[in-house]
């Protein structure tokens, strides 16, 4: 799929899921990806809102993205995995839930080679909750940015909730370049 086709599919899916407009300034209305964010849990790729069960997302996913046009080979990126529907889509009082933050990503490199600012914690919606939307956001880092775990917040369960993602992104000068998302549901959830 070309970047242009990918962009149309992505933006349409984000709009249908009420993720734009509405999650701005995280995903501004004017957002156009400059690279494609390919993410998979095992052999199952995330495809703009497809459904994953809790048992499928226990381990961190694989991540791949191509170099942006005009980006240097040393350009680095930060990835956020957040839940705007915590604890439930009907009562998202703990949005955004911070599931994973990695910094220092480079196009074409494996995530294992980078710094986890927040260790991966697999999504875990309860069986009686409607599926949650999970956003994976890739941001271009400004040159010379060096983030630490302390810049994000603690790893404890309660420290991950109500993450002020938009303020954090703005404070560190991060620029959104790619998005992907999926739905997550408990293993016992039925429609």
N, C-alpha and C positions, 0 to 999 in steps of 0.2 A: 504494500500500500504506500503510495506517495505521501509526502508530508502534507500536501494540500488535502488529499482524501482523508488522511488521518485527522487533520484539523477539523474538517467538517463533521466527521463522525464523533470526535471528542466533544466539540462544542455543543452539538445536538444532544448528546447523552447528558452532559452537565446541565443543560437547560431543562431537559425532561426530569432530571432528578432534583431540581430546585437548588442546584449548587451554584448557579450563576443566573441572573444577578442575585446577590444575597450574601455570598461569602466574601464579598469584596471587603477590604482591599486585598485579601489573599488571592482571589481570582477576579481581577478587574474585568469589567464588561468588554474592555478593549483587548483582552488577552488573546494572543496568537502564539502557539508554541513554536520554538525555533529548533527543537529536536524532538524525537519521539522517545518516550519513556516506556521501555519494554520490561515488564516485571512478571515473574512466574513463581508460583508455589509448586515446587516439583516440576511436573510436566504440564501443569495447567496454567496457561497464561491469563493475566488480567486483561480483560477486554471491555473497557468502558462500561462498567456496571454489572458484570456477570457475578453470579452468586457463589460464594465460598462458605463452607461449613467450618465451625470452630476446629474440628479435627484436621482440616486441610491447611490451616494457617498457624500451626503450633511452632514451626521453625521459620526463621527469616527467609524471605523470598530472594531469588536471584534478580539482579538489576542490570540492565544494559541500556545504554543510550549512545548515540553517535555524536561526534564533535559538531558543535554549532558552526554554521558558516562564519567565517572571519574570527573565530576564537583561536587563541594561541594554544599550543600543545600543553602548556602548563596551567591552563584555566581549571579552576576547581569549583565544585558544586556542593550544596547541602541538600539532603533529602529529608523531608518530614513525612511520617505516616501518622495521621491524626483522624479522630472520630468526632464529627460534628453532632452525633446523635447519642452521646453518653449522658445518662445511663440508658435512656430509651429514646426513640425518635419522637415519642409523644411528650417527653419531659427531658429535654436536652440540657439540664441545669449544670452538667459538668463538661460541656463542650468548651474548648476542644480537648479531647483526651489525647495525650501524647503517648503514642505507642512505640515510636522509633525515630531517632534523629541521628543521621550520619553526616559527617563533614569531611571535606577534602577529597570528595569523589572526582575522578577524572574520566572523561569519555573513553569507553573501551576497556576500563579496568574493572576487576572484580571488587565487590563490596568488602570482601574479607580483608582487603589491604588498607582500609580506611578506619578512621576513628569514630566509634559509636559514642555520641554525646549522651544519648539515652539508649540503653540496651534494648534490643527487640523484646517486646511483650506482645504475644499473639492476641488478636482480637478475640473477645469472649462474650458476645451477647448471649443473654439468657434465652432459653427455649421459648419462654412466653412473650418475648419482645419481637416486634416486627424487625425485619432486617435493618441493620445500620449501614450507613454510607461511610466508606473509608477512603480518605483522600491521600494520594501519594503526590507530593509536590516537590519538584526539582527546581532549585534556585541557583543562579550564577552567583558566586561569591566575589566580592570586590578583591582586587589584588592585595595580597598581604594579610588577609583576614586569618586570624588564628583563634578558633573557638575552643573552649574547654567544657567539660561536663558542668562546671559551676555556672557557665553562661546560660545553660538551659534550665537547670533545676534538678531536684533530687530524683532518685530512682524508685523511691517508695511508692506504693500503689496510690496513696492519697495525694502525693506530690505531683503525680502525672495529670490529675484532673484540672479542668478550667485553665488550661495552658493558653496564654494570650498570644496566639500564633502571629496575628497580624502585627501587633506591637513589637514582638521579638524579631520578626523578619525586617521590619522598618528600622529598628534600632541597629541592626547589623548590616544594613545596606544590601540586602539580598534581593535579587531580581528573578522573578518567576520565568522559567523557560520551558517547562514541560509539566504535564499533569496526567495522571491516570487514576482510576478509582474502581472500587468494587463494592458489592454488597456482602455483608457478613451476617450469618444467622447461626443460632445454636444447632447442634446436631439433631436435636429433637423437635426443632421448629417445623410446623406445617402451616400451609396457607389456609 
